[in-house]
Amino acid sequence: MRLRLLWWMVCVAPAAMASSPAIDPMLASRIDADAEAILQRTGAPGATIAIYRNGTPLYVHAYGLADRERKTPATSATHYEIGSITKQFTAAAILQLREAGKLDIDAKLATYLPDAPHASEVTLTQLLSHTSGLPDYLDGPDVEAWAVKPATFGQIMARIQGKPLDFPPGSRWSYSNTGYVLLGRVIEVVSHESYEHYVKAHLLAAAGMNQTTTVAEEAHVPGMAKGYRHADGKLEPAPIIHDTVGGAAGNLVSTVADLEHWNVALRNGKIVRPADYALMATPAAGSTDYGLGLFVDTLDEQPRIGHTGGSFGFTTSNQYFPKQGIQVIAFTNIGDNPEPGQMLVTATFEALYPDIAAVARKPASGENAATTDAVRKAFARLQGRGEDLSLFDDRLKTKMTAGLSERMAKQLSPFGEPSSFIYKGQRPDKEKNRVWNDYRIEFGPGNSLPFGVELDASGKVAGISVG
């Protein structure tokens, strides 16, 4: 679930560090300044950031408030909902059962759940990699009212029953929480244990995670952050997704230190065999940047392996940079989008490696000032800043008036006004005999957006690409 961001300013006060930093004090100050700017810009009440090298903390710091009403400061030990970071635990459980000879990830889902929707069409690997084409059970206008109440597996499946696949299985990628709920049920059928018991006994215990639990227990967790979100321009406490609804797709609660125990154990072969971790961290067929429970992409052209998490009141990010040997974790207690958790990881990595960030921001040669001006105006219009549609060709103009304008404004307006447009070059569209002009739009520390515009011969915007 991704909630959209409306601006709300809060005061941000750094909390005490868990330990002395193992990084230069000036670098620590830069990280803090960027973090505070992000929290202020996004209205996030609190956050915890951690930088590790092979499990050794280099810097752990908390900011702002874990609970605004009680004025409880966030600390290094604050618990947060980690949302979809849960998926890598589910994927690891499936691979453990495969290693034990109890299932085949290339088998059809019908082998284990014959009555599940589209069970004879999709494989476990396709569920793990979001290439199944299954519609998402968390889509729909009623999701918030529905997701806070208990739901059985059958009731969850009823939300997609009768719906067609979004695409032929394995042909492309589309994020679907449904696949992971199904995998959770497969774990129960194959192991003869509840999903919760399996995770605690075979994953958390193996990783030495004694501070991790589920949303079902968060009301009783000391040091639990309270989740927030913006609604109608105001910051308010967020509802909590019910444990039975989040389940294997996103029901875990943890701390940065406990999650790093998991990261180290997973990479070092204590959870699954090295070959299976490599499988998790390799893009699957049908996807360019997702393996089995892990995103496999880049930041500033540097390899990155990890996952983000989002719920009604939290955004989190857990990212490993193998080339640098650095793990950066950021937890926030706000559920808005763009995701402050990911912004904090990005800003922290770029503070650690400013030379890499500088290269990524270097403009390409051949920039055309008139084209850049058209791109600026087009992006402002897509954000909803202005009513002029004369920038667009007739085809796009029709789409804008038919609903695209509203959808794009909802997606892009939360980013706020850009601070800069960085030209990144052109790429040909051979089919239409035109070219795309690519830019990196900056909005502040840790927050940028790839944006492309295709212009026709008269200079009108004929195509747009975001992200």
N, C-alpha and C positions, 0 to 999 in steps of 0.2 A: 504494500500500500504506500502511495506517495501522496503527501498532502502539500498543497501549494503555499507559498510564502507571501505574507503581507507584512509590511514593516512595522516594527514596534521596538522602541529603544528601551534598553535597561542599563542600569549601572553594573559594571563588571569589576569585581574585586578579586585579585589573585588569592588563592588559598595557599596554605603552607605546602612546601614540597615534601614528598615522602622521604627523599634522601638527597645528599649533596649531589649536584650535577657532575657528570663525568664529561661535560663539554665546556667549552670556553664561556665565561660569564657574558661576554658580549653577544655570543650566539644565543645563549639562553634568553637574553633580553630581547633579541630580535624575534625569537619564537613566541615569547610572551606578548610582544606588541602586536604581532600578526594575529595571534589567537584572540586577544581582546578586541581587535578591530573586527574580526569575523563575528564574534559574539554580539558586539554592538550592532553591526550591520544587519544581522539576521534576527536579532532579538532573542537569541538563545539564552536561557537563564544561567546555565552552567555547563561545564565540560571538564573532561579529564583527558590529558594527552600523555602518551608514553612512547619513548624511543628505546629500543632494545637492540643489542647485538648478541645473537646466540643465547638469549635468555638473560643476559646481563643488562640491567637498566643503565642507560646513558643519561636519561632525563625523564622525570615523571613529574607532572605538574597539574594542578587543578585550578579551575577558574569559576568565579561566580557562585551561584546557589544551586544546591541540589533540591531545595524546597523553598520557593519564594514566600509562601504564607508563613512558614516557621522560621524563615531566614537562616536555614541550615546551609553552611558552606559546602560546596563540593570538595571532595578530597581525593587522594590517590586511591583510596579504598572504597569509594562510592560504587554502588551497584547500579547498573543500567540494563534495560531490556536491550538485547543485541539483535533482535529481529532476524533477518535472513542470514546473518552469519551462522545461525543454527544449521543452515543447509549443508555446510561442510561436515558437520557432525553426522547428519543423516547419510551423506554420501560415504563417509568413512565406515559407518555401520554396515551399509550394503556391501562394501568391499571386504570387510571382515568376514561376513557371512559367505561371500564368494570364496575367500581364502580357506574357509572351513569346509568347502565343498557342499554348502547348503543351498546355493542358488547360482544361476547363470545370468550375468548382466546382459547377455545378448539374447536371452529368451524373451518371448512375448510376455507382457503383463498377465495375459490369460493363464499362464502356467501357474501363477500364484493367486491371482484374483480374477477368476473367470467371469464374474458378474460385473466387474467395473466397466464404466463407459469406455468404448474403443479398446478394450483389453486385448483383442486379437490383432490389433493394428500397430500397437506401439511396444517398443522394447524397454527394458529397465534402463539401458544406456541412454535412450532418448529421453526418458523421464529425468535422469540425472543431469543431462546436458541442456535441457530446455529446448530440445529439437523435436518434441513429440507432436506439436500442433494442438495440444489440448487447451481449450479455453480456461481462463483463470477463474477459480471459484470466488476470488476476492474482487472481481469486477462487478459493477452494477451500482445504481444510485442508492440502494438500500444497505450497502455493505457495512456502513458504520453502525446502524441500528442492529443489524443482524450479528455482526462479528463480536459483540460484547456479551452475547448470551451463549450458554452451553449448546453444543451441536454434536450430534453423533456423526460417525463416518458416513452413514447413509444419508443424513441430511446435507452434509457437505457435497456428496456426490450428486444429490438431487439438483444442486444449483447448476450443474453442467449437463445433466442427463438430457439426452435428445438433441443437444447442440452438436453441430458438425465440427470436425477438426478445422483449425484455422488454415492448415496447409498439410500436404502429404508428409507423414513422419520422416524425419531425417533430411528433408529438403532445405530447411532453413531454421533460423533461431528466433524464438520469442519467449520471453520470460514468463513462466507459468508456475505459480505456487501449487497448482493442482498436482503436478507431477510429484512434488515432494510429500504432499499428504498421502498420495498413493504409495510412495516408497516407505513412509512410516508404517503404513498398514502391512506392507510386504514384510518388513522387519518383524512385526508382531506374529504374522502367520508362520514365518520360517523359524524364528527363534523360540516361539511359544512363551515369549515374555512381552509385557507391555512396552511400548516405545520408551516411556520414561524410565522404566527399570533397566532396559537394555542400555540406554545412554549412560545412566549413572554407574552401572556395574562394569561396563566394557569400555567406555570412553573416558568419562570424567575420572574414574578411579585410576585408570591406566596412565592418565596424564597428570595425576596429582592435583586435580582441581577440586578443592574443598570449599570454594566460595561461589560455586556456580549452581544455579537452581532453575526453576521455571516460573513463568508468570503466575501460575496457580499459587505459588508460595510467596510472591513478592511482598504482600502486605505484612508478612512476618519477618522480613529480612532487615536486620539492622543496617543502617546506612544506605537504604534504597532511595534512589533519586525519584522525584515525582516528575512525571511526563507532562509536557505542555505543547500547545499548538496555537496558531493564530486563527481567529475566526472573526470576520467582520472588522478587521483591523485591530483587534484586541487579543492580548495574550491570555489564555485561559487553560486551566487544567485539562488534560486530554483524557478521553476514555481509555480503558485498558482492553486490549484484545483478549478474548477468553482463551484460556489455555487449550481447550479442546478445538478451538478454531485455528489458532496459530500452529499448534502441534509441531510436526516434523518439518514444517516450512518456516517456523520462526517463533519458538516459545521460550528460548533460553534467556536467563538473566545472569550477568557476570560482572567481573571487575577487569581492569586492564591487566593486572598481574596474573590473574587466573587464566585469562585468554592467552597470555604469552606462554604459560605452561603448556597449553594446547598446541600452540604454533610450533614450539620446540619439539614436543613429543611427536607431532604429526610428521614434521620434516625428518626426524631422526629415526624413524622406523619403529617407534613404540606403539603406534596405533594400527597402522597397516604397513605392509612390506614396502620397501623403497620403490619397487616397480609399480605398485599401485598408487603411491603418492605421485609418482611421475605421470601416471595416467590421469589422476585428478588435475594435475597442473599442465596438461596438454590440451589444446583446443580440440574438441570432438568434431566428428564429421557433421557438416551442416552448420557449424559455428566457426567464427574466426577468432573469438576472444573468450570462450567459456569452455572449461573442461568438465569435470565431474564434481560439482559443488564449489568450484573456484573460478573466478574470473582470471583470465590470463591475457593481460594487455600491457600497455605502456603508459608511463607518465613522463613527459618531456623526452620521449624516445628511449626511456630506460625501462627494461623489463619489470613488470609488476605482477604479483600473484596475490590474490586475496578476495575479499568480499565486503560489501557494504550491508548495512541492515537498517530497516526503517519500520517503525510502527506508528500508531496514532500520536505518541508523545516522545519518540526517541529517534535519532539518526546516529549511526555508528559506522566506523570503517576500520578494517583490519588488513593492513597491506604489508607485504614482504617485497623488498627490492633485492633480488638475488645478486645482482652485479655489485651492489654496495654492501651486501650482508646486513642490511638494516631492516628492522620491523618497526613500523609506525602504526600506533593504535590511537584512535580518537573516539570518545564517547560523548554524546550530547543529550540533554534531556529536552529536546524539541523535535517535533515530528514534521517540520516544514520541508519544502523543496523549493529551491536547490538545497542540497543536503549539507548542513554545516559540518557533519562528521567528516565527509569527504573533503570539504574545503580545508579543514584543519590538517588533515593528512597531507594534502597537496602543499599548503603553505609551509608546513614543517619540513617536508622533504626539500622544498626549494630554498628554505633557509639553511639547511644542512649543506646543500650543494648549489650555491648561487651560480657557479660557472655553467653548470648543466642548464639551469633555468634561463640564464642569459642566452645560451645558444638556441634554446627552444623558442625564445622570443625574438630572435634575429629575423628581420623581414627578408623576404625573398627579393631578388632583383626584378626590375621590370614593372614596378607598381605604376598604375595609371591613376592619377589624382581624380579624374572625373568618375572612373569606375568606383573608387573608394568612396567618393561622395554619394554615389547612387546606393552603394551598399549600406552606408550609414543611414540614409533616409529610409531605405527599405526595412532595415532592422527596427528603426524607431516606429515605423508604421505597423510592423508585425507585433511590437510590444503594446500597441494600442495608443501610442503617442501621436495623435493626428488622425485625420479622416481621409486624407488624400490617397486615392487608389490609382491615380494617373501614372504612378511608377511602374505598374504591372501591366503585362500584356493582357489581351482580352480573355485568354483561357484562365489565367490566374485571377484576374479581376472577378470573373464569374464564380470561381471557387471561394474567393475571399468573401463575397457577399452571400454565399450559400452556407457559410458556417466556419470556413477555415480561419477567417479573421478572428472570430471569437476564441477558437481553439488555440491559435498561436499566441494570442494575447494572454490567455490563461497560463500557457506554458512558459512564455518568455518575460512577461512583466515582472515576475518575482525577482529576476536577476538585477533589476534596477538599471539606472543609466550607465552605459559603458564608460570606462575610463580611457580605453584606447582600442583601435582596430589595427591589427598587425597583418600585413599582407603575406600570405604563405605560398603564393604561386597560382598557376593555372593547371587544369587537367582537361583533356579533350573529351567532348561528347561526340564520338564519331557517328553515332546513329542520327543525331540531329544537326551535325556539322556546326556545332557551337562549342564553346569552352566554359568551364566552371572557373570562377574566381574565388579562391579559398582564403579565408581570414581566420585569425584567432582573436576573438573578442575578449578583452579583459574587463573585469568588474571590481577588482580589488584583490587583496591577498587570498590566494588559494582558489580563486573563482574565475574560470575562463570557459569559453565555449567555442568549439569549431563551428564555423558558419560559412556556407558557400552560396554564391549567387550566379545564376546563368543569365546572361544578357542576350537579347536578340539583336539583329542588325541595327535597329533603331535606338538601342540603348534601354529598352524596356526590360524589366525583370521577368524572365520566362520560366525560371525554376529556382527553388530554394532548397538548401539542405542544412539541417541543424543537428549537431552532435556527431 
